[in-house]
Amino acid sequence: MAAHSSVLGQQRGITLIEAMIVLAIVAILVGIGLPSLGALSMRAELAGAAAQVETDLQFARSQAVALNRSVVVTLREANGATCYMVHTGPAALCECGGQPAAARCVGDSELLRAVSFNARDAVQVRAASKSVTFDAMKGTVTPTATIRIEARDGRALHQVVNLLGRVRTCSPDGKVASERRC
């Protein structure tokens, strides 16, 4: 029997109480980390939308030169959703209806690109100027504009389009640390 008790003394493992303590600590750490993970995700969506808007503004500028005709970026808002279109022709001749697939232009206007943000999306695009026109001959934009990309958590980025059609990104309230303050 002495041999049997020495075998039991050599066995190693964890008790149920030790396992429960480890699970409780892991649950607390996950609970602490989830809000920061959500904030990180929101920040990534904000930065991604801002980069997309900036790219499309630069696309509109280059298309004006390539097509040798004015190219317009038009922003539409309806029911909390926003969309914008890059197109030729007057802004009044193009609609996006909240979905990129529903975007269309009539007459001799040509739709070059359409992007929409649903009311449920983490970010929205807003602007005081509902359209800006890139002139092919002068290489300028009329009017100059500030396009605001805003997240649900209150952070925002601005895409500022100057007279020469150049775009710069800034944070209006300094809440986005990776961008300079406007």
VENJOSUL-V639665 format. One record per residue. RES is the residue in one small letter. PSI is psi in whole degrees, -180 to 180 (NA if undefined). D_FIRST is the distance of its C-alpha to the first C-alpha in Angstrom with 1 decimal. Layout:
BEGIN
RES|PSI|D_FIRST / RES|PSI|D_FIRST
END
This chain:
BEGIN
m|-25|0.0 / a|-36|3.7 / a|-36|5.3 / h|-42|5.1 / s|-30|6.5 / s|-29|8.9 / v|-41|10.2 / l|-35|11.1 / g|-23|12.8 / q|-15|14.9 / q|140|16.4 / r|156|20.0 / g|-175|22.6 / i|151|25.1 / t|168|25.1 / l|-38|27.8 / i|-43|29.6 / e|-41|29.8 / a|-40|31.2 / m|-38|33.7 / i|-44|34.9 / v|-45|35.5 / l|-39|37.4 / a|-42|39.4 / i|-43|40.5 / v|-43|41.4 / a|-40|43.4 / i|-45|45.3 / l|-40|46.1 / v|-41|47.4 / g|-35|49.4 / i|-38|51.0 / g|-26|51.8 / l|-45|53.4 / p|-39|56.6 / s|-30|57.2 / l|-40|56.5 / g|-40|59.2 / a|-38|61.6 / l|-42|61.0 / s|-43|61.7 / m|-42|64.9 / r|-40|66.1 / a|-41|65.6 / e|-40|67.6 / l|-47|70.3 / a|-38|70.5 / g|-44|70.6 / a|-40|73.3 / a|-41|75.4 / a|-37|75.1 / q|-44|76.2 / v|-45|79.2 / e|-44|80.1 / t|-41|79.8 / d|-32|82.0 / l|-42|84.6 / q|-36|84.8 / f|-45|85.0 / a|-43|87.9 / r|-45|89.7 / s|-35|89.2 / q|-34|90.3 / a|-43|93.5 / v|-45|94.4 / a|-41|93.3 / l|-11|95.1 / n|41|98.1 / r|160|98.1 / s|141|96.7 / v|137|93.1 / v|141|91.9 / v|117|88.5 / t|133|88.7 / l|133|86.1 / r|143|85.9 / e|137|84.0 / a|131|83.5 / n|40|81.0 / g|-10|78.8 / a|155|78.5 / t|154|80.3 / c|157|81.3 / y|153|83.5 / m|144|85.5 / v|123|87.1 / h|168|90.3 / t|164|94.0 / g|178|96.8 / p|147|97.2 / a|-32|94.1 / a|-17|95.6 / l|4|95.4 / c|139|91.6 / e|149|88.9 / c|-13|85.1 / g|22|84.3 / g|-11|80.8 / q|138|79.4 / p|-35|80.0 / a|-25|80.6 / a|-5|83.3 / a|139|85.1 / r|156|88.6 / c|149|92.0 / v|171|95.4 / g|-144|98.7 / d|12|98.7 / s|144|95.6 / e|127|92.6 / l|123|89.0 / l|-32|87.1 / r|146|83.7 / a|138|82.3 / v|136|79.1 / s|154|78.0 / f|116|75.6 / n|159|74.5 / a|-27|74.6 / r|-9|70.7 / d|157|70.3 / a|-22|68.8 / v|156|72.2 / q|158|75.8 / v|131|79.0 / r|154|82.0 / a|147|85.4 / a|-39|88.7 / s|124|90.5 / k|-10|89.9 / s|149|91.1 / v|143|91.9 / t|127|94.1 / f|119|93.8 / d|128|97.3 / a|-36|97.5 / m|-46|100.8 / k|-19|100.2 / g|24|96.4 / t|172|96.1 / v|142|94.3 / t|130|96.0 / p|168|95.0 / t|155|92.4 / a|158|89.3 / t|118|85.9 / i|127|83.3 / r|124|80.4 / i|116|77.0 / e|140|75.0 / a|161|71.4 / r|-27|70.2 / d|5|68.5 / g|-15|72.0 / r|151|71.9 / a|156|74.8 / l|145|76.3 / h|139|80.0 / q|110|81.7 / v|120|85.0 / v|117|87.7 / n|179|90.6 / l|-32|94.2 / l|4|93.5 / g|8|90.6 / r|146|87.9 / v|135|84.7 / r|148|82.5 / t|139|79.3 / c|163|78.7 / s|117|76.7 / p|-31|79.1 / d|5|77.0 / g|11|74.8 / k|-18|71.6 / v|103|70.9 / a|-28|69.9 / s|-10|70.4 / e|150|74.1 / r|157|77.0 / r|140|78.5 / c|NA|81.7
END
